[in-house]
Amino acid sequence: MTNPERPHPQSLPEVSAREAPGAREVPSAVDPLAPPAPQRAATTEDLERALRFVHLVEMQTKARLAELSATVSALSEVLIGQGHVPLEAYEKRKHLTVLRENERSGTEAGVMLSDIPDKYALAALPEIDCEARIPLCKARCCALRFALSVQDLDERVVRWDYGRPYQIAQRPDGYCVHIDERSGGCTIYAQRPGVCRSYDCRRDRRIWTDFERRIPAP
């Protein structure tokens, strides 16, 4: 027999976890079918950091290969010195191998990096009246290809060629991307690379046939 003073369980009102006194809110389960939350789009800085890591690993790999090459060379010298390998046969085979490897490596890409530690500390820079000579030389030095330094990369002002790390970025016509098309001047002159600061065109036959007589190269 049911106690009339005690309500039947079916007659009790439903109380949620949020409404119950002293209860904590229970987080809802994550819907596995819900679309993923939008992520931050990759920036140019993200790309450059990723590429620099890849290039660093590549340079470390080359250093280890150089160590391995030195080990092989030392081993060859020991074998030749002890008479286990004829010197004449070794020299002939080595010459052929070097030619083959040079031909192969000439088709491979590599990472180039300038070793100038601080471009702002360079002293005894060449004094050349560039502005007056640009109409003659057509700023040919700004079409030369060279590598940037770690300092240039950290500043993120000078652009480099993603296809040829870390060489200066160039336009389709071969000129530096930072050159002003109208005046021929540098648009990042204050942050220009150390190679640009220390370069001396006076004896470069690619630029001048005769610097003193102001005769540009053909």
DOTORMAR-97188 format. One record per residue (C-alpha): x, y, z; chain; residue in three letters. Coordinates in steps of 0.5 Angstrom, whole numbers. Each point is the difference from the previous one (the first is absolute). Example, Ala and Ser with C-alpha at 12.3 -4.5 7.8 and 13.67 -1.06 7.14 Angstrom:
DOTORMAR-97188
<xx 25	yy -9	zz 16	chain A	res ALA>;
<xx 2	yy 7	zz -2	chain A	res SER>;
end
This chain:
DOTORMAR-97188
<xx 0	yy 0	zz 0	chain A	res MET>;
<xx 3	yy 7	zz -2	chain A	res THR>;
<xx 1	yy 5	zz 5	chain A	res ASN>;
<xx -5	yy 6	zz -1	chain A	res PRO>;
<xx 5	yy 5	zz 3	chain A	res GLU>;
<xx 6	yy -2	zz -4	chain A	res ARG>;
<xx -1	yy 2	zz -8	chain A	res PRO>;
<xx 1	yy -5	zz -5	chain A	res HIS>;
<xx 6	yy 0	zz -4	chain A	res PRO>;
<xx -3	yy 1	zz -6	chain A	res GLN>;
<xx -3	yy 7	zz 3	chain A	res SER>;
<xx 6	yy 3	zz 2	chain A	res LEU>;
<xx 2	yy 6	zz -5	chain A	res PRO>;
<xx 7	yy -1	zz -4	chain A	res GLU>;
<xx 6	yy 4	zz 3	chain A	res VAL>;
<xx 5	yy 1	zz -5	chain A	res SER>;
<xx 8	yy 0	zz 3	chain A	res ALA>;
<xx 0	yy 8	zz -1	chain A	res ARG>;
<xx -6	yy 1	zz 4	chain A	res GLU>;
<xx 2	yy -5	zz 6	chain A	res ALA>;
<xx 2	yy 3	zz 6	chain A	res PRO>;
<xx 8	yy 0	zz 0	chain A	res GLY>;
<xx 1	yy -4	zz -6	chain A	res ALA>;
<xx 5	yy 2	zz -5	chain A	res ARG>;
<xx -1	yy 1	zz -8	chain A	res GLU>;
<xx 1	yy -6	zz -4	chain A	res VAL>;
<xx 4	yy 1	zz -6	chain A	res PRO>;
<xx -4	yy -2	zz -6	chain A	res SER>;
<xx 4	yy -6	zz -5	chain A	res ALA>;
<xx 4	yy 3	zz -6	chain A	res VAL>;
<xx -4	yy -2	zz -6	chain A	res ASP>;
<xx 4	yy -4	zz -4	chain A	res PRO>;
<xx -3	yy 2	zz -7	chain A	res LEU>;
<xx 0	yy 7	zz 2	chain A	res ALA>;
<xx 5	yy 4	zz -5	chain A	res PRO>;
<xx 7	yy 2	zz 3	chain A	res PRO>;
<xx 1	yy 6	zz 3	chain A	res ALA>;
<xx 3	yy 5	zz -5	chain A	res PRO>;
<xx 8	yy 1	zz 0	chain A	res GLN>;
<xx 4	yy 6	zz 0	chain A	res ARG>;
<xx 3	yy 0	zz -8	chain A	res ALA>;
<xx 7	yy -1	zz -1	chain A	res ALA>;
<xx 4	yy 7	zz -1	chain A	res THR>;
<xx 6	yy 2	zz -4	chain A	res THR>;
<xx 4	yy -1	zz 7	chain A	res GLU>;
<xx -2	yy -7	zz 1	chain A	res ASP>;
<xx 2	yy -2	zz -7	chain A	res LEU>;
<xx 7	yy 3	zz 1	chain A	res GLU>;
<xx 1	yy -3	zz 7	chain A	res ARG>;
<xx -2	yy -7	zz -3	chain A	res ALA>;
<xx 5	yy 1	zz -6	chain A	res LEU>;
<xx 5	yy 3	zz 4	chain A	res ARG>;
<xx -1	yy -7	zz 5	chain A	res PHE>;
<xx 1	yy -4	zz -6	chain A	res VAL>;
<xx 6	yy 3	zz -3	chain A	res HIS>;
<xx 3	yy 0	zz 7	chain A	res LEU>;
<xx -1	yy -8	zz 0	chain A	res VAL>;
<xx 3	yy 0	zz -7	chain A	res GLU>;
<xx 6	yy 4	zz 2	chain A	res MET>;
<xx 1	yy -5	zz 5	chain A	res GLN>;
<xx 0	yy -6	zz -4	chain A	res THR>;
<xx 5	yy 3	zz -5	chain A	res LYS>;
<xx 5	yy 1	zz 6	chain A	res ALA>;
<xx -1	yy -7	zz 2	chain A	res ARG>;
<xx 1	yy -2	zz -7	chain A	res LEU>;
<xx 6	yy 4	zz 0	chain A	res ALA>;
<xx 3	yy -4	zz 6	chain A	res GLU>;
<xx -2	yy -6	zz -3	chain A	res LEU>;
<xx 4	yy 2	zz -6	chain A	res SER>;
<xx 6	yy 1	zz 4	chain A	res ALA>;
<xx 0	yy -7	zz 3	chain A	res THR>;
<xx 0	yy -3	zz -6	chain A	res VAL>;
<xx 5	yy 4	zz -3	chain A	res SER>;
<xx 4	yy -2	zz 7	chain A	res ALA>;
<xx -1	yy -7	zz -1	chain A	res LEU>;
<xx 2	yy 0	zz -8	chain A	res SER>;
<xx 7	yy 3	zz 2	chain A	res GLU>;
<xx 1	yy -5	zz 6	chain A	res VAL>;
<xx -1	yy -6	zz -5	chain A	res LEU>;
<xx 4	yy 4	zz -6	chain A	res ILE>;
<xx 6	yy 1	zz 5	chain A	res GLY>;
<xx 0	yy -7	zz 3	chain A	res GLN>;
<xx 0	yy -3	zz -8	chain A	res GLY>;
<xx -7	yy -3	zz 0	chain A	res HIS>;
<xx -2	yy 5	zz -5	chain A	res VAL>;
<xx 4	yy 2	zz -6	chain A	res PRO>;
<xx 1	yy 7	zz 0	chain A	res LEU>;
<xx 0	yy 1	zz -8	chain A	res GLU>;
<xx -7	yy -4	zz 0	chain A	res ALA>;
<xx -3	yy 4	zz 5	chain A	res TYR>;
<xx 2	yy 7	zz -3	chain A	res GLU>;
<xx -3	yy -2	zz -6	chain A	res LYS>;
<xx -7	yy -2	zz 3	chain A	res ARG>;
<xx 0	yy 6	zz 4	chain A	res LYS>;
<xx 1	yy 4	zz -6	chain A	res HIS>;
<xx -6	yy -3	zz -3	chain A	res LEU>;
<xx -4	yy 0	zz 6	chain A	res THR>;
<xx 1	yy 8	zz 1	chain A	res VAL>;
<xx -2	yy 1	zz -7	chain A	res LEU>;
<xx -6	yy -4	zz 1	chain A	res ARG>;
<xx -2	yy 3	zz 6	chain A	res GLU>;
<xx 1	yy 7	zz -2	chain A	res ASN>;
<xx -5	yy -1	zz -6	chain A	res GLU>;
<xx -5	yy -3	zz 5	chain A	res ARG>;
<xx 1	yy 6	zz 5	chain A	res SER>;
<xx -1	yy 5	zz -5	chain A	res GLY>;
<xx -7	yy -2	zz -1	chain A	res THR>;
<xx -2	yy 0	zz 7	chain A	res GLU>;
<xx -3	yy 6	zz 4	chain A	res ALA>;
<xx 4	yy 2	zz 6	chain A	res GLY>;
<xx -1	yy 5	zz 6	chain A	res VAL>;
<xx 4	yy 7	zz 0	chain A	res MET>;
<xx 1	yy 4	zz 6	chain A	res LEU>;
<xx 5	yy 6	zz 1	chain A	res SER>;
<xx 5	yy 0	zz 5	chain A	res ASP>;
<xx -1	yy 8	zz 2	chain A	res ILE>;
<xx -1	yy 0	zz 7	chain A	res PRO>;
<xx -2	yy 7	zz 1	chain A	res ASP>;
<xx -1	yy 4	zz -6	chain A	res LYS>;
<xx -1	yy 7	zz 4	chain A	res TYR>;
<xx 7	yy -1	zz 3	chain A	res ALA>;
<xx 3	yy -1	zz -7	chain A	res LEU>;
<xx 6	yy 6	zz -1	chain A	res ALA>;
<xx 4	yy 3	zz -5	chain A	res ALA>;
<xx -5	yy -1	zz -5	chain A	res LEU>;
<xx 1	yy 2	zz -8	chain A	res PRO>;
<xx -2	yy 7	zz -1	chain A	res GLU>;
<xx -3	yy 0	zz -7	chain A	res ILE>;
<xx -4	yy 5	zz -3	chain A	res ASP>;
<xx -6	yy -5	zz -2	chain A	res CYS>;
<xx -5	yy 6	zz -1	chain A	res GLU>;
<xx 4	yy 3	zz -6	chain A	res ALA>;
<xx 2	yy -6	zz -3	chain A	res ARG>;
<xx -7	yy -4	zz 0	chain A	res ILE>;
<xx -2	yy 3	zz -7	chain A	res PRO>;
<xx 6	yy -3	zz -3	chain A	res LEU>;
<xx 1	yy -7	zz 4	chain A	res CYS>;
<xx -8	yy -1	zz 0	chain A	res LYS>;
<xx 1	yy -2	zz 7	chain A	res ALA>;
<xx 3	yy -7	zz -2	chain A	res ARG>;
<xx 3	yy -2	zz 7	chain A	res CYS>;
<xx -8	yy 0	zz 2	chain A	res CYS>;
<xx -1	yy -6	zz -5	chain A	res ALA>;
<xx 6	yy -4	zz 3	chain A	res LEU>;
<xx -2	yy -6	zz 4	chain A	res ARG>;
<xx 2	yy -1	zz 7	chain A	res PHE>;
<xx -1	yy -3	zz 7	chain A	res ALA>;
<xx -3	yy 3	zz 6	chain A	res LEU>;
<xx 2	yy 0	zz 7	chain A	res SER>;
<xx -3	yy -3	zz 6	chain A	res VAL>;
<xx -1	yy 8	zz 2	chain A	res GLN>;
<xx -4	yy 1	zz -6	chain A	res ASP>;
<xx -5	yy -6	zz 1	chain A	res LEU>;
<xx -1	yy 2	zz 7	chain A	res ASP>;
<xx -2	yy 7	zz -2	chain A	res GLU>;
<xx -5	yy -2	zz -5	chain A	res ARG>;
<xx 1	yy 6	zz -4	chain A	res VAL>;
<xx 4	yy -3	zz -6	chain A	res VAL>;
<xx -3	yy -5	zz -4	chain A	res ARG>;
<xx 3	yy -6	zz -2	chain A	res TRP>;
<xx -2	yy -5	zz -6	chain A	res ASP>;
<xx -4	yy -6	zz 3	chain A	res TYR>;
<xx 3	yy -4	zz -5	chain A	res GLY>;
<xx 7	yy 1	zz 1	chain A	res ARG>;
<xx 1	yy 1	zz 7	chain A	res PRO>;
<xx 3	yy 5	zz 3	chain A	res TYR>;
<xx 1	yy 4	zz -7	chain A	res GLN>;
<xx -2	yy 7	zz -1	chain A	res ILE>;
<xx -7	yy 0	zz -3	chain A	res ALA>;
<xx 0	yy 3	zz -7	chain A	res GLN>;
<xx -5	yy 2	zz -5	chain A	res ARG>;
<xx -2	yy -4	zz -7	chain A	res PRO>;
<xx 5	yy 5	zz -3	chain A	res ASP>;
<xx 6	yy -2	zz 5	chain A	res GLY>;
<xx 0	yy 6	zz 4	chain A	res TYR>;
<xx -1	yy 0	zz 7	chain A	res CYS>;
<xx -7	yy 1	zz 3	chain A	res VAL>;
<xx 2	yy 6	zz 4	chain A	res HIS>;
<xx 3	yy 4	zz -5	chain A	res ILE>;
<xx -5	yy 6	zz -2	chain A	res ASP>;
<xx -2	yy -1	zz -8	chain A	res GLU>;
<xx 0	yy 8	zz -1	chain A	res ARG>;
<xx 7	yy 2	zz 3	chain A	res SER>;
<xx 4	yy -6	zz 1	chain A	res GLY>;
<xx 1	yy 1	zz 7	chain A	res GLY>;
<xx -1	yy -4	zz 6	chain A	res CYS>;
<xx -7	yy 0	zz 4	chain A	res THR>;
<xx 3	yy -3	zz 6	chain A	res ILE>;
<xx 7	yy 3	zz 0	chain A	res TYR>;
<xx 0	yy 1	zz 8	chain A	res ALA>;
<xx -1	yy -8	zz 0	chain A	res GLN>;
<xx 4	yy -2	zz -6	chain A	res ARG>;
<xx 4	yy -6	zz 1	chain A	res PRO>;
<xx 7	yy 0	zz 2	chain A	res GLY>;
<xx 2	yy -3	zz -7	chain A	res VAL>;
<xx -3	yy 6	zz -3	chain A	res CYS>;
<xx 4	yy 5	zz 5	chain A	res ARG>;
<xx 7	yy -3	zz -1	chain A	res SER>;
<xx -1	yy -2	zz -8	chain A	res TYR>;
<xx 5	yy 4	zz -4	chain A	res ASP>;
<xx -1	yy 1	zz -7	chain A	res CYS>;
<xx 6	yy 3	zz -3	chain A	res ARG>;
<xx 4	yy -6	zz -2	chain A	res ARG>;
<xx -6	yy -4	zz -2	chain A	res ASP>;
<xx 0	yy -1	zz -7	chain A	res ARG>;
<xx -7	yy -2	zz 0	chain A	res ARG>;
<xx -2	yy 7	zz 2	chain A	res ILE>;
<xx 6	yy 4	zz -3	chain A	res TRP>;
<xx 5	yy 0	zz -6	chain A	res THR>;
<xx 3	yy 6	zz 3	chain A	res ASP>;
<xx -3	yy 3	zz 6	chain A	res PHE>;
<xx 5	yy 6	zz 0	chain A	res GLU>;
<xx -2	yy 2	zz -7	chain A	res ARG>;
<xx -7	yy -2	zz 2	chain A	res ARG>;
<xx -1	yy -5	zz -6	chain A	res ILE>;
<xx -5	yy -5	zz 2	chain A	res PRO>;
<xx 1	yy -8	zz -2	chain A	res ALA>;
<xx -4	yy -2	zz -6	chain A	res PRO>;
end
